[in-house]
């Protein structure tokens, strides 16, 4: 854990496996403030899942970031089909962490490595700066610098990290808190060539090959509880 936290502080990737009884997936994870085009390219080519950026609940509330499921629910009357599409049968969880999608306003299409890295790094700057702003100021800056929809999927962490939900959103964000960096992580699921998620064993071998830290969710949760890092 200490080696992993040091890696995060240095802008290095760590691999996080959630749990054998949950998604059973390993996510490439990096502190959003250190994301570069090379980080995005690494995730795109060597992980292959969906590149998402998490936000601590403090940031979510400050920026007024809604859960996407709530946005859709608010439009059930206008679009009844959205009621039928409600995510009420997720087999491994009770709630989706998905929030809105964004592009930075200086991007072109938003999907290139350069564009996505710009969106993520600028969001991390805003997230850090939002702590010194009042709510209205933070939300004005959010709208001034970003547009939605976009190509970066934001993920909302639940309050009291790891107390209720223990998904990759909370696990990765908790690692950022414990590392003392801006509490936003950028994550991407590692996919296998067999059409499924990369197995835990293969993810471990990947970590060994590239000298990366591999962590299981249970180890993060235990370290979090022992350190008293409930934020």
TORFIVO-767661 format. One line per field, with one value per residue: y, z, x of N, C-alpha, C, O, CB in turn; residue in one letter; residue number from 1. Coordinates in pm, whole numbers, plus 50000, padded with zeros to 5 digits. Glycine has a CB too. Layout:
n.v	(Y,...)
n.w	(Z,...)
n.u	(X,...)
ca.v	(Y,...)
ca.w	(Z,...)
ca.u	(X,...)
c.v	(Y,...)
c.w	(Z,...)
c.u	(X,...)
o.v	(Y,...)
o.w	(Z,...)
o.u	(X,...)
cb.v	(Y,...)
cb.w	(Z,...)
cb.u	(X,...)
rest	(A,...)
nr	(NUM,...)
***
This chain:
n.v	(49880,50128,50161,50178,50416,50596,50566,50677,50943,51012,51016,50775,50474,50257,49934,49829,49585,49503,49307,48955,48884,49082,49303,49178,49287,49454,49774,50010,50277,50620,50928,51201,51457,51419,51322,51264,51290,51051,50889,50850,50719,50485,50367,50334,50159,49947,49881,49914,49937,50151,50486,50675,50941,51001,51166,51311,51317,51569,51739,51674,51773,52042,52122,52061,51812,51589,51256,51045,50871,51001,51232,51124,51011,51237,51310,51133,51181,51332,51167,50870,50620,50624,50556,50282,50208,50226,50174,49939,49682,49606,49362,49346,49557,49831,50082,50302,50472,50662,50991,51297,51343,51500,51749,51949,52295,52381,52171,51980,51749,51602,51337,51250,51145,51368,51555,51430,51405,51674,51750,51591,51670,51943,51932,51823,52035,52225,52086,52080,52357,52426,52396,52630,52802,52946,52781,52884,53020,52807,52651,52823,52841,52576,52548,52744,52644,52384,52159,51973,51707,51498,51342,51238,51041,51123,51019,50984,50980,50814,50958,50960,50783,50445,50346,50253,50198,50011,50028,50061,50337,50448,50312,50392,50671,50693,50609,50827,51024,50924,50936,51202,51368,51560,51475,51299,51044,50884,50622,50294,50003,49687,49487,49155,48941,48752,48843,48899,49053,49120,48860,48824,48703,48739,49014,49061,48952,49130,49360,49285,49257,49519,49654,49759,49850,49620,49605,49479,49534,49475,49506,49778,49881,49781,49909,50173,50183,50124,50339,50548,50720,50852,51042)
n.w	(50000,50082,49893,49668,49717,49709,49441,49322,49401,49246,48997,48872,48729,48903,48967,49031,49168,49217,49367,49428,49450,49325,49060,48960,48823,48702,48731,48555,48712,48783,48923,48858,48830,48723,48470,48133,47769,47713,47925,47871,47626,47706,47869,47678,47490,47638,47841,47764,47837,47951,47974,48257,48494,48832,49112,49430,49682,49800,49596,49399,49511,49535,49267,49171,49044,48891,48943,48665,48636,48788,48639,48412,48528,48600,48366,48297,48251,48016,47840,47836,47791,47927,48186,48167,48119,48352,48577,48759,48810,48842,48861,49042,49213,49381,49287,49021,48953,48758,48637,48461,48120,47993,47796,47770,47692,47521,47360,47050,46886,47116,47169,47114,47230,47320,47354,47546,47760,47816,47900,48133,48297,48328,48454,48696,48794,48833,49023,49243,49284,49349,49618,49739,49658,49662,49629,49407,49259,49190,49028,48818,48706,48627,48422,48253,48159,48066,47856,47802,47645,47651,47611,47831,48096,48391,48731,49024,49355,49646,49953,50258,50197,50099,50302,50241,49955,49758,49516,49217,49180,49441,49565,49413,49446,49721,49744,49629,49818,50043,49944,49936,49717,49465,49505,49284,49054,48755,48568,48415,48287,48258,47980,47842,47578,47521,47509,47750,48082,48186,48352,48707,48765,48528,48525,48748,48656,48452,48602,48736,48519,48427,48647,48829,49093,49225,49359,49580,49641,49905,50050,50028,50156,50415,50489,50475,50681,50903,50901,50961,50769,50703,50502)
n.u	(50082,50190,50390,50231,50090,50299,50365,50139,50164,50378,50275,50240,50099,49874,49736,49408,49210,48876,48693,48646,48381,48244,48265,48486,48703,48997,49127,49321,49477,49524,49637,49431,49534,49782,49750,49835,49867,50004,49927,49655,49676,49808,49610,49409,49526,49640,49468,49188,48920,48655,48741,48737,48672,48699,48538,48567,48313,48284,48367,48183,47946,48010,48042,47797,47740,47539,47403,47387,47172,46980,46940,46821,46594,46456,46346,46148,45874,45869,46004,45902,46023,46261,46201,46163,46419,46560,46834,46793,46861,47127,47367,47581,47582,47413,47379,47461,47762,47787,47809,47766,47892,48186,48364,48655,48635,48832,48890,48872,48726,48724,48786,49045,49373,49518,49310,49144,49321,49365,49107,49075,49297,49249,49003,49084,49238,49035,48886,49062,49093,48834,48789,48855,48665,48332,48010,47864,48063,48232,48065,48009,48266,48296,48100,48198,48440,48398,48205,47901,47724,48024,48348,48472,48389,48243,48256,48073,48171,48047,47917,48119,48349,48391,48231,47979,47939,48165,48301,48509,48518,48503,48717,48944,48931,48961,49225,49352,49294,49431,49688,49728,49689,49507,49169,49074,49055,49169,49049,49048,48908,49072,49089,49056,49189,49006,48753,48645,48672,49007,49171,49229,49472,49619,49628,49787,50026,50079,50125,50359,50531,50559,50643,50449,50224,49995,49679,49429,49082,49002,49234,49283,49058,49095,49336,49253,49062,49221,49391,49229,49126,48877,48702)
ca.v	(50000,50247,50174,50223,50557,50671,50564,50774,51078,51035,51014,50644,50389,50141,49849,49802,49481,49533,49193,48832,48873,49203,49306,49092,49360,49534,49904,50097,50393,50724,51054,51283,51575,51383,51260,51319,51210,50918,50814,50811,50620,50362,50308,50297,50046,49836,49844,49889,49960,50288,50580,50757,51024,51005,51289,51300,51370,51713,51805,51652,51866,52179,52149,52022,51704,51495,51119,51036,50805,51101,51319,51051,50995,51366,51326,51021,51229,51376,51051,50753,50507,50632,50482,50140,50186,50252,50073,49882,49539,49586,49238,49352,49683,49888,50216,50336,50594,50750,51126,51346,51335,51636,51787,52085,52381,52401,52051,51980,51646,51558,51194,51218,51136,51504,51618,51370,51441,51813,51753,51534,51751,52069,51902,51807,52170,52284,52014,52130,52497,52444,52397,52768,52880,52913,52694,52955,53045,52680,52607,52913,52799,52447,52575,52830,52570,52252,52141,51839,51585,51496,51211,51189,51002,51154,50924,51044,50898,50826,51020,50870,50685,50304,50305,50180,50144,49977,50009,50122,50481,50477,50258,50478,50804,50678,50605,50965,51093,50876,50980,51346,51441,51601,51352,51258,50943,50844,50477,50224,49857,49609,49385,49044,48912,48650,48908,48924,49132,49053,48786,48878,48645,48806,49153,49055,48931,49258,49449,49240,49283,49661,49707,49838,49796,49557,49609,49429,49623,49443,49562,49923,49904,49755,50016,50294,50176,50129,50472,50648,50821,50866,51182)
ca.w	(50000,50089,49762,49575,49744,49656,49296,49288,49419,49137,48870,48811,48732,48990,48923,49142,49148,49318,49455,49360,49454,49270,48915,48927,48721,48742,48664,48555,48793,48794,48975,48745,48814,48650,48342,48011,47653,47724,48019,47799,47526,47779,47907,47557,47421,47725,47928,47664,47884,47942,48052,48341,48595,48955,49191,49570,49705,49825,49465,49332,49567,49504,49124,49138,48946,48918,48895,48536,48657,48838,48525,48328,48603,48599,48234,48270,48197,47878,47763,47919,47772,48026,48305,48141,48112,48484,48614,48887,48814,48833,48935,49139,49288,49398,49230,48925,48989,48643,48635,48324,48041,47964,47719,47795,47582,47427,47279,46919,46899,47255,47185,47096,47353,47364,47402,47672,47865,47851,47978,48266,48377,48361,48556,48823,48840,48885,49145,49350,49308,49397,49764,49784,49599,49709,49535,49283,49183,49136,48921,48705,48644,48564,48296,48169,48104,48014,47792,47815,47665,47608,47597,47960,48184,48531,48827,49155,49475,49749,50078,50350,50109,50137,50412,50185,49824,49752,49377,49174,49200,49579,49594,49351,49507,49855,49726,49606,49948,50128,49886,49955,49592,49437,49517,49158,48987,48622,48573,48294,48307,48175,47905,47790,47437,47507,47511,47889,48161,48209,48477,48814,48752,48418,48567,48838,48574,48383,48700,48759,48398,48411,48778,48881,49212,49209,49486,49586,49713,50047,50112,50035,50260,50546,50515,50496,50814,51005,50901,51001,50662,50664,50460)
ca.u	(50000,50275,50454,50128,50062,50413,50351,50035,50221,50473,50203,50253,49981,49860,49626,49316,49110,48775,48667,48603,48235,48183,48284,48600,48777,49113,49132,49438,49439,49626,49585,49386,49619,49903,49715,49896,49828,50062,49843,49534,49716,49836,49481,49336,49588,49677,49355,49086,48785,48604,48822,48648,48738,48620,48542,48527,48179,48294,48376,48054,47847,48053,48020,47659,47747,47431,47412,47319,47043,46886,46907,46726,46469,46386,46285,46058,45747,45890,46050,45864,46112,46368,46157,46188,46564,46620,46935,46750,46892,47272,47390,47691,47578,47280,47375,47565,47837,47799,47758,47761,48015,48234,48483,48699,48594,48942,48909,48807,48622,48724,48817,49186,49452,49547,49187,49098,49416,49336,48982,49098,49390,49183,48902,49156,49272,48913,48850,49148,49063,48697,48786,48871,48556,48198,47942,47830,48186,48280,47976,48033,48391,48269,48033,48283,48553,48362,48075,47846,47801,48162,48411,48521,48279,48266,48200,48051,48194,47945,47965,48187,48414,48407,48144,47865,47974,48308,48337,48635,48510,48539,48850,49045,48927,49020,49370,49397,49287,49540,49815,49741,49679,49370,49089,49012,49136,49125,49054,49005,48908,49163,49016,49134,49170,48901,48623,48606,48766,49134,49165,49313,49606,49689,49653,49902,50145,50104,50185,50497,50610,50586,50681,50339,50160,49864,49608,49292,48995,48999,49354,49262,48957,49157,49433,49172,49003,49326,49451,49131,49113,48737,48687)
c.v	(50126,50270,50226,50371,50645,50676,50668,50916,51114,51028,50882,50566,50288,50063,49812,49699,49498,49416,49074,48819,48999,49200,49206,49154,49436,49662,49964,50227,50491,50849,51146,51403,51546,51322,51338,51243,51068,50830,50762,50703,50485,50291,50256,50169,49925,49797,49814,49909,50105,50380,50677,50834,51037,51141,51259,51365,51520,51792,51792,51751,52010,52216,52115,51916,51601,51352,51113,50970,50903,51199,51252,51036,51124,51390,51211,51068,51267,51261,50924,50633,50506,50559,50333,50106,50204,50139,50009,49734,49513,49465,49244,49475,49731,50025,50235,50467,50695,50885,51169,51320,51476,51636,51924,52169,52411,52277,52069,51875,51597,51416,51161,51208,51275,51571,51561,51403,51585,51821,51703,51624,51884,52047,51887,51943,52238,52218,52064,52274,52521,52452,52540,52860,52852,52835,52762,52979,52918,52635,52695,52872,52666,52469,52658,52748,52436,52255,51995,51822,51596,51354,51160,51163,51035,51054,50989,50944,50918,50895,50916,50752,50547,50261,50223,50115,50123,49943,50075,50274,50518,50430,50350,50616,50799,50673,50745,51044,51053,50918,51130,51426,51486,51477,51322,51161,50921,50696,50417,50074,49789,49494,49277,49021,48808,48710,48936,49018,49050,48985,48848,48827,48713,48951,49159,49039,49058,49355,49413,49275,49429,49731,49804,49771,49739,49550,49544,49523,49600,49500,49714,49956,49885,49866,50147,50296,50187,50267,50581,50755,50832,51012,51191)
c.w	(50000,49956,49659,49593,49694,49504,49250,49297,49307,49000,48798,48822,48846,48938,49044,49099,49256,49413,49374,49356,49402,49118,48870,48812,48783,48662,48670,48623,48803,48851,48858,48723,48736,48513,48226,47892,47658,47819,47948,47696,47591,47816,47784,47495,47511,47829,47840,47707,47865,48031,48125,48444,48716,49022,49333,49588,49734,49694,49391,49380,49530,49359,49080,49028,48976,48880,48765,48550,48707,48727,48437,48397,48601,48466,48197,48206,48050,47786,47844,47905,47876,48155,48288,48143,48246,48524,48750,48900,48796,48918,49045,49228,49298,49334,49131,48967,48876,48668,48488,48251,48001,47863,47768,47672,47484,47342,47145,46922,47043,47276,47172,47231,47409,47422,47536,47787,47910,47938,48120,48351,48418,48462,48692,48880,48901,49017,49263,49385,49369,49549,49819,49727,49673,49599,49401,49197,49116,49017,48798,48632,48571,48427,48200,48095,48041,47947,47812,47715,47610,47608,47723,48049,48328,48620,48964,49267,49574,49873,50169,50272,50173,50255,50363,50052,49817,49610,49343,49194,49340,49613,49539,49415,49647,49846,49703,49737,50034,50075,49901,49827,49573,49431,49393,49091,48847,48608,48442,48317,48210,48112,47854,47643,47413,47509,47650,47957,48180,48345,48581,48800,48642,48452,48660,48758,48496,48478,48726,48640,48388,48544,48832,49005,49176,49346,49473,49673,49863,50120,50127,50148,50399,50583,50547,50638,50923,51014,50945,50897,50614,50633,50358)
c.u	(50086,50347,50354,50098,50176,50408,50250,50090,50318,50407,50209,50122,49989,49739,49540,49213,49004,48752,48620,48451,48167,48202,48391,48680,48893,49114,49271,49394,49556,49561,49552,49478,49746,49875,49777,49841,49884,49981,49719,49566,49744,49706,49406,49393,49608,49572,49234,48943,48744,48687,48729,48730,48647,48631,48496,48391,48180,48294,48244,47950,47882,48019,47878,47656,47639,47468,47333,47182,46938,46845,46802,46591,46387,46315,46192,45927,45760,45927,46022,45956,46224,46331,46187,46336,46634,46715,46905,46782,47042,47309,47494,47686,47434,47266,47490,47631,47839,47734,47751,47892,48055,48349,48526,48665,48707,48969,48839,48696,48612,48772,48965,49257,49481,49424,49142,49193,49394,49212,49006,49186,49328,49071,48968,49196,49150,48873,48932,49112,48927,48689,48799,48763,48426,48128,47914,47952,48235,48196,47987,48160,48375,48207,48115,48388,48518,48225,48031,47733,47943,48216,48479,48400,48318,48193,48190,48080,48080,48003,48030,48248,48429,48322,48026,47902,48125,48348,48469,48635,48557,48680,48959,49048,48987,49172,49425,49398,49406,49677,49835,49741,49534,49281,49004,49107,49081,49152,49005,49016,49004,49085,49110,49106,49061,48761,48570,48704,48894,49129,49259,49456,49685,49718,49773,50030,50181,50173,50331,50586,50650,50615,50575,50281,50024,49799,49472,49209,48997,49121,49343,49165,49016,49254,49361,49116,49109,49390,49356,49109,48971,48710,48576)
o.v	(50220,50384,50308,50445,50754,50778,50739,50999,51231,51034,50875,50589,50240,50120,49770,49723,49508,49426,49088,48750,49022,49105,49157,49086,49477,49660,49968,50280,50452,50873,51167,51446,51639,51275,51461,51140,50975,50709,50645,50607,50381,50170,50148,50082,49811,49695,49701,49899,50173,50353,50751,50797,51080,51221,51189,51459,51590,51896,51887,51807,52090,52327,52136,51927,51532,51329,51170,51010,50892,51243,51316,51048,51120,51481,51193,51002,51237,51257,50876,50553,50400,50507,50266,49992,50199,50022,50024,49668,49410,49466,49158,49496,49678,50080,50189,50560,50806,50894,51085,51281,51562,51537,52007,52118,52462,52277,52159,51907,51556,51377,51054,51256,51298,51636,51635,51427,51615,51892,51766,51652,51932,52133,51933,51963,52302,52286,52088,52309,52623,52508,52568,52981,52749,52824,52705,52962,52921,52586,52647,52867,52646,52416,52643,52779,52379,52340,51907,51914,51687,51258,51051,51254,50980,51009,51044,50837,51027,50892,50797,50638,50535,50149,50134,49993,50206,49845,50137,50333,50608,50499,50382,50671,50892,50727,50778,51120,51139,50934,51181,51539,51455,51382,51319,51190,50937,50649,50481,50025,49828,49413,49302,49075,48778,48637,48991,49059,48928,49046,48915,48903,48742,49005,49252,49103,49089,49424,49501,49318,49460,49854,49914,49650,49803,49496,49554,49584,49696,49538,49771,50049,49965,49913,50222,50398,50254,50307,50695,50868,50821,51095,51300)
o.w	(49926,49912,49574,49495,49643,49444,49152,49210,49276,48897,48677,48915,48881,48874,49147,49005,49374,49531,49267,49269,49429,49053,48757,48718,48899,48539,48777,48594,48827,48829,48770,48609,48687,48446,48222,47909,47612,47796,47962,47681,47536,47797,47787,47451,47465,47896,47840,47625,47775,48151,48062,48476,48704,48992,49353,49516,49697,49683,49328,49300,49498,49332,48964,48931,49078,48794,48755,48483,48672,48721,48393,48334,48599,48456,48080,48116,47970,47670,47914,47998,47910,48225,48382,48165,48252,48507,48845,48992,48740,49039,49132,49310,49232,49326,49155,49010,48895,48713,48400,48313,47978,47848,47802,47560,47375,47260,47127,46956,47087,47390,47215,47332,47529,47526,47627,47900,48030,48039,48216,48467,48528,48546,48793,49001,49006,49111,49371,49503,49433,49604,49931,49745,49738,49488,49295,49075,48999,48918,48685,48509,48465,48327,48078,47980,47970,47977,47835,47700,47536,47606,47724,48075,48381,48588,49014,49272,49583,49895,50159,50282,50287,50305,50433,50037,49864,49585,49428,49221,49357,49683,49609,49436,49687,49933,49753,49763,50092,50153,49882,49826,49655,49360,49398,49072,48822,48633,48367,48360,48094,48182,47827,47589,47298,47511,47665,47899,48188,48444,48546,48822,48658,48412,48651,48787,48478,48440,48735,48656,48345,48551,48876,49020,49105,49440,49369,49766,49941,50236,50227,50225,50489,50697,50636,50707,51024,51120,50965,50932,50494,50723,50309)
o.u	(50059,50364,50389,50083,50153,50442,50272,50065,50338,50476,50186,50044,50096,49651,49593,49136,49038,48787,48562,48398,48049,48159,48388,48721,48888,49105,49333,49287,49670,49442,49635,49497,49811,49968,49772,49775,49818,49968,49683,49491,49706,49692,49348,49317,49595,49584,49183,48851,48792,48703,48653,48843,48533,48720,48396,48357,48086,48230,48198,47875,47794,47974,47842,47581,47646,47554,47225,47087,46820,46730,46706,46486,46264,46233,46160,45876,45671,45887,46111,45967,46277,46418,46230,46375,46757,46682,46982,46734,47080,47283,47497,47775,47345,47157,47602,47564,47889,47619,47733,47991,47970,48420,48442,48666,48681,49061,48757,48583,48505,48797,49008,49207,49470,49431,49107,49149,49402,49212,48961,49152,49351,49045,48915,49189,49158,48832,48878,49102,48904,48594,48757,48768,48412,48179,47938,47947,48275,48249,47974,48162,48433,48254,48103,48422,48601,48141,48113,47652,47978,48140,48537,48321,48415,48083,48288,48021,48024,48124,47999,48202,48474,48338,47977,47896,48203,48419,48533,48740,48639,48754,49055,49156,49057,49240,49533,49491,49473,49772,49946,49789,49448,49314,48881,49226,48962,49263,48930,49120,49015,49023,49228,49010,49028,48662,48461,48804,48891,49088,49356,49551,49804,49822,49854,50131,50298,50268,50417,50700,50761,50612,50607,50290,49945,49857,49407,49261,48994,49112,49387,49188,48990,49255,49402,49122,49088,49438,49398,49077,48946,48697,48547)
cb.v	(50000,50233,50037,50141,50580,50608,50424,50758,51088,50933,51118,50566,50317,50182,49721,49932,49337,49571,49229,48711,48845,49333,49446,48949,49455,49454,50001,50123,50349,50753,51121,51332,51631,51287,51253,51310,51279,50927,50901,50933,50669,50392,50411,50411,50088,49869,49958,49754,49920,50295,50656,50668,51163,50895,51401,51366,51297,51745,51745,51509,51851,52194,52071,52145,51638,51536,51016,50958,50689,51179,51352,50913,50955,51479,51340,50945,51348,51482,51063,50711,50509,50778,50504,50101,50279,50269,50137,49903,49464,49714,49132,49348,49790,49898,50322,50348,50558,50686,51223,51495,51244,51705,51786,52091,52510,52439,51926,51951,51527,51570,51114,51325,51060,51587,51602,51217,51424,51898,51668,51396,51776,52135,51773,51719,52255,52271,51863,52121,52573,52332,52310,52821,52847,53043,52645,53086,53100,52572,52603,53060,52786,52360,52644,52937,52547,52149,52178,51813,51468,51585,51217,51290,50851,51298,50794,51095,50934,50687,51091,50819,50735,50278,50426,50273,50239,49859,50063,50090,50533,50413,50117,50491,50857,50551,50513,51035,51061,50724,50942,51375,51353,51681,51362,51381,50810,50927,50425,50267,49802,49556,49448,48918,48864,48547,48824,48792,49172,49153,48640,48840,48495,48797,49212,48940,48814,49320,49444,49088,49243,49728,49778,49856,49904,49414,49753,49283,49610,49293,49527,49978,49810,49619,50036,50301,50045,50026,50504,50711,50788,50814,51238)
cb.w	(50121,50202,49717,49594,49894,49703,49247,49380,49554,49145,48782,48877,48598,49143,48852,49190,49153,49251,49563,49430,49595,49332,48871,48889,48645,48723,48728,48409,48934,48656,49071,48769,48950,48732,48325,48017,47526,47771,48139,47730,47449,47905,47982,47455,47365,47795,48030,47616,48031,47983,47960,48411,48538,49052,49127,49663,49818,49906,49382,49356,49720,49528,49041,49095,48947,48843,49001,48436,48757,48955,48442,48293,48748,48626,48129,48400,48278,47873,47727,47883,47631,48056,48330,48007,48012,48591,48617,48905,48707,48879,48841,49067,49222,49545,49340,48782,49028,48522,48721,48323,47915,48092,47563,47826,47636,47503,47352,46804,46806,47310,47084,47007,47327,47247,47299,47657,47815,47725,47910,48254,48298,48235,48519,48803,48724,48783,49127,49308,49181,49348,49819,49745,49449,49748,49595,49314,49275,49245,48969,48753,48749,48654,48321,48254,48210,48126,47641,47961,47599,47696,47488,48026,48168,48564,48834,49167,49540,49786,50152,50460,50067,50168,50488,50166,49710,49847,49288,49028,49178,49674,49534,49201,49513,49923,49609,49503,50020,50140,49738,50030,49472,49304,49637,49065,49067,48509,48690,48170,48289,48258,47788,47869,47376,47618,47439,47966,48299,48201,48454,48951,48726,48289,48637,48939,48476,48330,48832,48783,48274,48343,48769,48774,49321,49144,49535,49641,49663,50068,50028,49900,50241,50544,50394,50394,50831,50976,50765,51129,50545,50775,50403)
cb.u	(49907,50376,50513,49999,50040,50546,50310,49913,50293,50586,50255,50368,49964,49842,49678,49247,49174,48644,48563,48663,48189,48247,48323,48552,48685,49245,49031,49494,49395,49694,49687,49244,49654,49984,49562,50053,49874,50208,49803,49470,49841,49919,49396,49341,49720,49804,49322,49100,48773,48455,48923,48543,48774,48667,48454,48632,48113,48422,48491,48005,47839,48204,48119,47578,47888,47305,47357,47405,47058,46948,47035,46782,46498,46483,46393,46027,45696,45998,46203,45725,46172,46401,46006,46128,46625,46510,47074,46602,46813,47351,47428,47824,47667,47246,47381,47506,47979,47737,47848,47729,47996,48279,48457,48853,48538,49069,48855,48910,48652,48590,48740,49254,49584,49602,49077,49085,49561,49318,48875,49162,49519,49127,48823,49281,49327,48800,48870,49295,49073,48609,48898,49009,48540,48117,47812,47762,48295,48280,47833,48043,48501,48177,47904,48352,48651,48363,48081,47797,47730,48248,48511,48621,48246,48220,48285,47908,48331,47888,47849,48090,48549,48550,48095,47745,47926,48339,48229,48663,48368,48439,48866,49019,48784,48966,49408,49306,49153,49534,49822,49864,49726,49361,48998,48981,49137,49198,48969,49090,48765,49284,48941,49106,49300,48913,48525,48597,48705,49253,49201,49256,49596,49605,49528,49887,50124,49970,50106,50500,50531,50468,50816,50230,50148,49875,49594,49287,48856,48993,49479,49208,48837,49230,49527,49058,48926,49432,49502,49174,49205,48641,48819)
rest	(X,X,X,X,X,X,X,X,X,X,X,X,X,X,X,X,X,X,X,X,X,X,X,X,X,X,X,X,X,X,X,X,X,X,X,X,X,X,X,X,X,X,X,X,X,X,X,X,X,X,X,X,X,X,X,X,X,X,X,X,X,X,X,X,X,X,X,X,X,X,X,X,X,X,X,X,X,X,X,X,X,X,X,X,X,X,X,X,X,X,X,X,X,X,X,X,X,X,X,X,X,X,X,X,X,X,X,X,X,X,X,X,X,X,X,X,X,X,X,X,X,X,X,X,X,X,X,X,X,X,X,X,X,X,X,X,X,X,X,X,X,X,X,X,X,X,X,X,X,X,X,X,X,X,X,X,X,X,X,X,X,X,X,X,X,X,X,X,X,X,X,X,X,X,X,X,X,X,X,X,X,X,X,X,X,X,X,X,X,X,X,X,X,X,X,X,X,X,X,X,X,X,X,X,X,X,X,X,X,X,X,X,X,X,X,X,X,X,X,X,X,X,X,X,X,X,X,X,X,X,X)
nr	(1,2,3,4,5,6,7,8,9,10,11,12,13,14,15,16,17,18,19,20,21,22,23,24,25,26,27,28,29,30,31,32,33,34,35,36,37,38,39,40,41,42,43,44,45,46,47,48,49,50,51,52,53,54,55,56,57,58,59,60,61,62,63,64,65,66,67,68,69,70,71,72,73,74,75,76,77,78,79,80,81,82,83,84,85,86,87,88,89,90,91,92,93,94,95,96,97,98,99,100,101,102,103,104,105,106,107,108,109,110,111,112,113,114,115,116,117,118,119,120,121,122,123,124,125,126,127,128,129,130,131,132,133,134,135,136,137,138,139,140,141,142,143,144,145,146,147,148,149,150,151,152,153,154,155,156,157,158,159,160,161,162,163,164,165,166,167,168,169,170,171,172,173,174,175,176,177,178,179,180,181,182,183,184,185,186,187,188,189,190,191,192,193,194,195,196,197,198,199,200,201,202,203,204,205,206,207,208,209,210,211,212,213,214,215,216,217,218,219,220,221,222,223,224,225,226,227,228,229,230,231)
***
